[in-house]
Amino acid sequence: MRNLSIIFLLIYFVVLLFISLKDRNVEDSEDYFLAGRSFSKWALALTFIASWYGGSSCLVTANETYNSGIGAFWVTSGPNALAPVILIFFAVMIRKLGVISQVKIMDMRYNKLSGSFVSIIVIWYMVTWAAAQMVSMGMFFSTYLGFTYVGAILFGVIIVLIYALLSGFKGVVITDMVQFWFLLAGMLILMVTGLVKVGGFGNMVSALHAKSAVNGIQYFNLFENFGTNIMYVISFGLGWVISADVWQRINAARNPSDARDMLVIAAVAFVPLGAVTLITGLTGAVLFDTMPEGGVVATLATTMMSPAMGALIFLGVGAALMSTMDTAINTGSLTITEDIYRKLINPDADNKKVVRVGMIGTVIITVCGLLIAFKLRNILWVLWMSSDIIMCGVFTPLIMGFVWRRGNTKGALASMFGGSAFVLYNTLADLGMNLPTPWPGWPYRLLYGLAIAVILYFGVSLLTEPEYEKADAFLRKAKGLEENIESNASKS
């Protein structure tokens, strides 16, 4: 199976590279990062789904289902569905602003300093999100291919880096669409195989009820372990609402209506997709007495299927891991290029130079993600680190900027600094620094970080001078009532 899996992956890589480069025409940053806004809502919905219903999501959900039953829905599938539902109410306004990134939105609503602060947080988020996919890739590929953990990561990352580097967002969208269908086919085959091995759905239910009487796990209680799982919904759900990659897709839509429809399609699709992974995890709970070392998905594929079918599953899950990783890398590169280089270093750079810097940014995000993945080997921990920093650091000022005109620059800066400082402090403590942490541990401490951000935003905004002129101009633009307010950002 090892050799067959490698052959399948290399063939797949060649096909991806051909698709990504076919009719390639990258002339400026909009082409490189938004594909010239040329894709339909269905294409963007597929790439959105492929990025969030990724390999890490499938691997984590199947393993958590093994441990706690369908209550694992709330770990990734619940946040996956919640985030686009919330964004549906903001998509039209986001798209009408007509900008490439969230940082430019913060420039418009508050000032350039707030936008620069967000750019740092977004880069950190994208690096850690890419790192989470690399951790998953290291564990999954090493089980299949017999590579070391580090070797498995490098093998997959080199493939992703080549096609992400050469084709930009157009390549990401095209490859995401291909990878989504591979993952869906692979997970459906794996689910059916698991059900066949346990003797059908009815036998699976009976076996799990019997197992529940022994270990106490309520496999069919959606609210099993809900006190902890709801923390995942809050952290991942709110964090992913402002995930820069989905805002990139909203801005890449042809028009505001397509942006909203893309999110509706994705929100509906995430629920049945999550169910496929949950059922796969339940079959694993019947088939394996203890959690397999390589995880439920990899062990089912390598022990319960023929070499050819097992290699196909490997390709499907591996493709999904690469799909999510290339999204994180491309979006992080966008932030480096547009929001640091073009904004702060060289505003007059021509389009060719900007595209070259985008490629350099792609390499930077990849290398930083590798350093984290080599050090930390816990998928959920790295995912938490990425979602909490964006949720505590950016969620409140960014979302409230669309709905509360009294919010001002000082409130936004205080909120971002306070929320992100709290997350950074806890991250350093988790990494081994001897720091006092008098509050509850993860995941419950995220409520403290969110509370700090909310209190600082509203408190400081109310205690300082309002910025009604700037806020009203921003809201008019977001509602399509004003064509250009870029000059407002430069007044601060």
C-alpha positions in Angstrom: 0.0 0.0 0.0 2.9 2.4 0.7 4.3 2.4 -2.8 0.8 2.6 -4.3 -0.1 5.6 -2.1 3.1 7.4 -3.1 2.4 6.7 -6.8 -1.2 8.0 -6.5 -0.1 11.1 -4.7 2.6 12.0 -7.2 0.2 11.4 -10.2 -2.3 13.6 -8.4 0.3 16.3 -7.8 1.2 16.4 -11.5 -2.5 16.7 -12.5 -2.9 19.5 -9.9 0.1 21.4 -11.2 -1.2 21.1 -14.8 -4.7 22.4 -13.8 -3.2 25.2 -11.7 -1.0 26.5 -14.5 -3.3 26.0 -17.4 -4.3 29.4 -18.8 -2.4 31.0 -16.0 -2.6 34.8 -16.2 -1.4 36.5 -13.0 -0.9 40.2 -13.8 -1.6 41.9 -10.4 -2.5 41.3 -6.8 -6.2 41.0 -7.5 -5.4 38.2 -10.0 -3.0 36.5 -7.6 -5.1 36.8 -4.4 -8.7 37.0 -5.7 -8.4 35.2 -9.1 -9.7 38.3 -10.7 -13.1 37.7 -9.1 -13.8 35.2 -11.9 -15.2 32.2 -10.0 -18.9 31.5 -9.5 -20.6 31.2 -6.1 -20.6 27.4 -6.4 -16.9 27.2 -7.1 -16.2 29.5 -4.1 -18.5 27.5 -1.9 -16.7 24.3 -2.8 -13.3 25.8 -2.0 -14.7 27.2 1.2 -16.0 23.8 2.2 -12.8 22.1 1.1 -10.8 24.4 3.3 -12.9 23.9 6.4 -14.0 20.3 5.9 -10.4 19.3 5.6 -8.2 16.5 6.6 -7.6 17.7 10.1 -11.4 18.1 10.7 -12.0 14.6 9.5 -9.2 13.1 11.6 -10.0 15.0 14.8 -13.8 14.4 14.5 -13.4 10.6 13.9 -11.1 10.3 16.9 -13.2 12.4 19.2 -16.3 10.4 18.1 -14.5 7.3 19.1 -14.0 8.8 22.6 -17.3 10.6 23.2 -19.8 9.6 20.5 -21.8 12.0 18.4 -21.2 14.8 20.9 -18.0 15.2 18.9 -20.2 17.0 16.4 -19.6 20.2 18.4 -15.8 20.0 18.1 -15.4 20.9 14.4 -18.7 20.3 12.5 -20.7 22.6 14.8 -18.3 25.5 14.4 -18.1 24.8 10.7 -21.8 25.3 10.3 -22.1 28.2 12.8 -19.5 30.5 11.3 -21.0 30.8 7.8 -24.5 31.3 9.3 -23.3 34.3 11.3 -21.4 35.6 8.2 -24.5 35.5 6.1 -25.6 38.6 7.8 -22.4 40.5 7.0 -21.4 39.1 3.6 -23.1 41.7 1.5 -21.6 44.6 3.4 -18.1 43.0 3.3 -18.3 42.5 -0.4 -19.6 46.0 -1.1 -16.5 47.4 0.6 -14.6 46.1 -2.4 -11.2 45.5 -0.7 -8.9 42.6 -0.6 -8.3 42.0 3.1 -9.6 42.5 6.6 -6.7 44.8 7.4 -8.0 47.3 4.8 -11.4 47.1 6.4 -9.9 48.0 9.8 -8.0 50.9 8.1 -11.3 52.2 6.8 -13.3 51.8 10.0 -10.7 52.9 12.5 -7.2 53.8 11.4 -4.0 52.4 9.9 -2.5 51.4 13.2 -5.5 49.2 14.0 -5.1 47.6 10.6 -1.4 47.0 11.1 -2.2 45.3 14.5 -4.7 43.0 12.8 -2.2 42.1 10.1 0.2 40.7 12.8 -2.6 38.7 14.4 -3.8 37.4 11.0 -0.3 36.2 10.1 0.0 34.5 13.4 -3.3 32.8 12.9 -2.6 31.6 9.4 0.8 30.3 10.4 -0.7 28.3 13.2 -3.6 27.1 11.1 -1.2 25.9 8.4 0.9 24.3 11.2 -2.2 22.3 12.4 -2.6 20.8 8.9 1.1 20.0 8.9 0.8 18.2 12.2 -2.1 16.2 10.9 -0.2 15.5 7.7 2.8 14.3 9.7 0.8 11.8 11.7 -1.4 10.6 8.8 1.3 10.3 6.1 3.7 8.6 8.5 1.1 5.9 9.3 0.6 5.2 5.6 4.0 5.8 4.1 6.3 4.6 6.9 8.1 8.0 6.9 9.3 9.7 10.0 7.0 12.4 11.3 9.3 15.2 10.0 9.8 13.4 6.7 6.1 13.0 6.2 5.5 16.7 6.8 8.2 17.8 4.4 6.9 15.4 1.7 3.4 16.9 1.7 4.5 20.5 2.3 6.8 20.5 -0.8 3.9 19.5 -3.0 1.6 22.2 -1.5 4.3 24.9 -1.7 5.0 24.3 -5.4 1.5 24.8 -6.7 0.6 27.5 -4.2 3.7 29.4 -5.1 3.2 29.3 -8.8 -0.5 29.9 -9.2 -1.8 32.0 -6.3 -5.5 32.0 -5.3 -6.6 30.7 -8.7 -4.6 27.5 -8.1 -5.9 27.3 -4.6 -9.6 27.5 -5.8 -9.1 25.0 -8.6 -7.2 22.5 -6.5 -9.6 22.9 -3.6 -12.5 21.9 -5.8 -10.7 18.8 -7.0 -9.5 17.9 -3.5 -13.0 18.3 -2.0 -14.4 15.6 -4.3 -11.5 13.3 -3.5 -12.1 13.7 0.2 -15.8 13.2 0.0 -15.5 10.1 -2.1 -12.8 8.7 0.3 -14.8 9.4 3.5 -18.0 7.9 2.0 -16.1 4.8 1.0 -14.5 4.6 4.4 -17.9 5.0 6.2 -19.5 2.3 4.1 -16.6 0.0 4.7 -16.8 0.6 8.4 -20.5 -0.1 8.4 -20.0 -3.3 6.5 -17.3 -4.5 8.9 -19.5 -4.0 11.9 -22.5 -5.8 10.3 -24.6 -2.8 9.4 -26.0 0.3 11.1 -28.3 -1.7 13.4 -25.5 -3.9 14.6 -23.3 -0.8 15.2 -26.0 0.8 17.3 -26.5 -2.4 19.4 -22.8 -2.9 19.9 -22.3 0.7 21.0 -25.2 0.5 23.5 -23.5 -2.6 25.0 -20.2 -0.8 25.1 -21.8 2.2 26.7 -23.0 0.0 29.6 -19.4 -0.9 30.3 -17.5 2.4 29.8 -20.4 4.9 30.5 -20.0 6.8 27.2 -23.3 7.9 25.8 -22.5 7.4 22.1 -25.8 8.7 20.8 -26.2 11.7 23.1 -25.5 14.8 21.1 -24.8 16.7 24.3 -22.3 14.2 25.8 -19.5 16.2 27.3 -21.3 19.4 26.2 -19.8 21.5 28.9 -16.4 21.2 27.2 -17.6 20.9 23.7 -19.5 24.2 23.8 -16.1 25.8 24.4 -15.0 24.5 21.1 -18.1 26.0 19.4 -17.3 29.4 21.0 -13.6 29.3 20.2 -13.6 27.8 16.8 -17.0 29.2 15.7 -16.3 32.8 16.6 -12.7 32.6 15.5 -13.6 31.2 12.2 -16.3 33.9 11.6 -13.4 36.3 11.1 -11.0 33.8 9.6 -9.2 35.8 6.9 -9.5 33.0 4.3 -13.3 33.1 4.3 -13.3 36.9 4.0 -10.9 36.4 1.1 -13.5 34.2 -0.6 -16.3 36.7 0.2 -14.3 39.4 -1.5 -13.4 37.1 -4.4 -17.2 36.7 -5.2 -18.4 38.3 -8.4 -21.0 40.4 -6.5 -22.5 40.8 -3.0 -25.3 38.4 -3.8 -22.9 35.6 -4.8 -21.0 36.2 -1.6 -24.1 35.6 0.6 -25.2 32.6 -1.5 -21.8 31.0 -1.2 -22.1 31.0 2.6 -25.6 29.6 2.5 -24.4 26.7 0.4 -21.5 26.0 2.7 -23.6 26.2 5.9 -26.1 23.7 4.6 -23.4 21.3 3.3 -21.3 21.2 6.5 -24.0 19.2 8.5 -24.2 16.1 6.3 -20.5 16.2 5.7 -20.0 16.1 9.4 -22.4 13.2 9.8 -20.2 11.1 7.5 -17.2 11.5 9.7 -19.2 10.9 12.9 -20.5 7.6 11.6 -17.0 6.6 10.6 -15.8 7.3 14.1 -18.7 5.3 15.6 -17.7 2.2 13.5 -14.2 2.6 14.8 -15.5 2.6 18.4 -17.0 -0.9 17.6 -14.0 -2.3 15.7 -11.2 -1.2 18.0 -11.0 -1.8 21.8 -8.5 1.0 22.3 -7.8 4.1 20.3 -5.5 3.1 17.4 -2.1 4.7 17.5 -2.5 6.1 14.0 -6.0 7.3 14.6 -9.4 5.8 13.5 -9.3 6.9 9.8 -5.8 5.8 9.0 -6.2 2.5 10.8 -9.6 1.7 9.2 -8.1 2.3 5.8 -4.9 0.4 6.3 -6.4 -2.7 8.1 -9.9 -3.0 6.7 -9.5 -2.3 3.0 -7.6 -3.6 -0.1 -4.3 -1.8 -0.9 -5.9 0.0 -3.9 -8.9 1.3 -1.9 -6.6 2.1 1.1 -4.4 4.2 -1.2 -7.5 6.0 -2.6 -8.5 6.9 1.0 -5.0 8.1 1.6 -5.3 10.3 -1.5 -8.6 11.7 -0.4 -7.6 12.7 3.1 -4.1 13.8 2.1 -5.7 16.0 -0.6 -7.9 17.6 2.0 -5.0 18.3 4.3 -3.2 20.0 1.4 -6.3 21.9 0.5 -6.6 23.5 3.9 -2.9 24.1 4.2 -2.7 25.9 0.8 -5.6 28.2 1.9 -3.8 29.2 5.1 -0.5 29.8 3.2 -2.1 31.9 0.5 -4.1 34.0 2.9 -1.1 34.6 5.1 0.9 35.6 2.1 -1.9 38.0 1.1 -1.5 39.7 4.5 2.2 40.0 4.2 2.0 41.4 0.7 -0.9 43.8 0.8 -1.0 44.8 4.4 2.7 45.0 5.3 4.8 45.3 2.1 2.4 47.5 0.0 0.9 49.4 2.9 4.0 50.1 5.1 7.1 49.4 3.0 6.6 50.2 -0.7 3.2 51.7 -1.5 4.3 52.5 -5.1 5.4 48.9 -6.0 4.4 47.8 -9.4 2.2 44.7 -9.9 5.0 42.4 -10.9 7.0 43.3 -7.8 3.9 42.7 -5.6 3.3 39.3 -7.1 7.0 38.4 -6.4 6.6 39.5 -2.8 3.5 37.4 -2.6 5.5 34.4 -3.6 8.1 35.3 -0.9 5.3 35.6 1.6 4.1 32.1 0.6 7.5 30.7 1.5 7.7 32.7 4.8 4.3 31.4 6.0 5.3 27.8 5.1 8.6 27.9 6.9 7.1 29.4 10.1 4.3 26.8 10.0 6.9 24.0 9.7 8.8 25.3 12.8 5.6 25.1 14.9 4.6 21.7 13.5 8.0 20.2 14.2 7.8 21.4 17.9 4.1 20.8 18.7 2.4 17.5 17.7 -1.1 18.0 19.2 -3.6 18.9 16.4 -6.3 20.3 18.7 -3.9 22.3 20.7 -2.5 24.0 17.6 -6.0 24.6 16.2 -7.0 26.1 19.6 -4.0 28.4 19.5 -4.9 29.7 16.1 -8.6 30.2 16.8 -8.3 31.8 20.2 -5.8 34.5 19.0 -8.1 35.6 16.2 -11.3 35.3 18.4 -10.0 37.2 21.4 -7.8 39.6 19.4 -9.9 40.6 16.4 -13.6 39.4 16.6 -15.0 42.2 18.8 -13.7 45.3 17.0 -14.1 43.9 13.5 -17.7 42.6 13.8 -18.9 45.5 16.0 -17.4 47.9 13.5 -20.3 47.0 11.2 -23.1 47.4 13.8 -22.0 49.9 16.5 -21.2 53.4 15.2 -20.1 54.6 18.7 -17.1 52.2 18.6 -13.9 54.1 17.9 -10.2 53.6 17.2 -9.1 53.7 20.9 -11.6 51.1 21.8 -10.6 48.9 19.0 -6.9 49.1 19.8 -7.5 48.5 23.5 -9.7 45.4 22.7 -7.1 43.9 20.3 -4.2 44.5 22.7 -6.0 43.2 25.7 -7.5 40.1 24.1 -4.4 39.1 22.2 -2.1 39.7 25.2 -4.2 37.4 27.3 -3.9 34.6 24.7 -0.2 35.2 24.3 0.3 35.0 28.1 -1.5 31.7 28.3 0.4 30.3 25.3 3.7 31.1 26.9 2.5 29.4 30.1 1.5 26.3 28.1 4.9 26.2 26.5 6.5 25.9 29.9 7.2 29.4 31.1 6.7 29.7 34.9 3.7 32.1 34.8 0.8 32.3 37.3 -2.6 31.4 35.8 -5.2 31.9 38.4 -8.1 31.4 36.0 -9.5 28.1 34.7 -7.4 26.2 32.1 -8.3 25.5 28.5 -10.9 25.5 27.1 -12.8 27.5 29.7 -10.3 30.4 29.9 -11.2 31.6 26.4 -14.3 33.2 28.0 -12.0 35.4 30.0 -10.1 36.5 26.9 -13.3 37.2 25.1 -14.7 39.1 28.1 -11.5 41.3 28.3 -11.8 42.1 24.6 -15.5 43.0 24.8 -15.2 45.1 28.0 -12.2 47.1 26.7 -13.9 47.8 23.3 -17.1 49.1 24.8 -15.6 50.7 27.9 -12.8 52.6 26.1 -15.1 53.6 23.2 -17.6 55.1 25.6 -15.0 56.9 27.7 -13.3 58.5 24.7 -14.4 60.8 21.9 -16.7 59.3 19.2 -15.7 59.1 15.6 -19.1 59.4 14.0 -18.0 60.9 10.7 -15.5 58.1 10.0 -18.0 55.4 11.2 -20.9 56.8 9.1 -18.7 57.0 6.0 -17.7 53.4 6.5 -21.2 52.2 7.0 -22.4 54.1 4.0 -19.8 52.4 1.9 -20.7 48.9 3.4 -24.3 49.5 2.5 -23.4 50.5 -1.1 -24.3 54.2 -0.5 -20.8 55.6 -1.2 -18.2 54.6 -3.7 -14.9 55.5 -2.2 -13.9 56.3 1.4 -10.3 55.2 1.2 -9.2 58.7 2.1 -10.8 58.4 5.6 -8.2 55.8 6.6 -5.4 58.3 5.9 -6.8 61.0 8.2 -5.8 59.1 11.3 
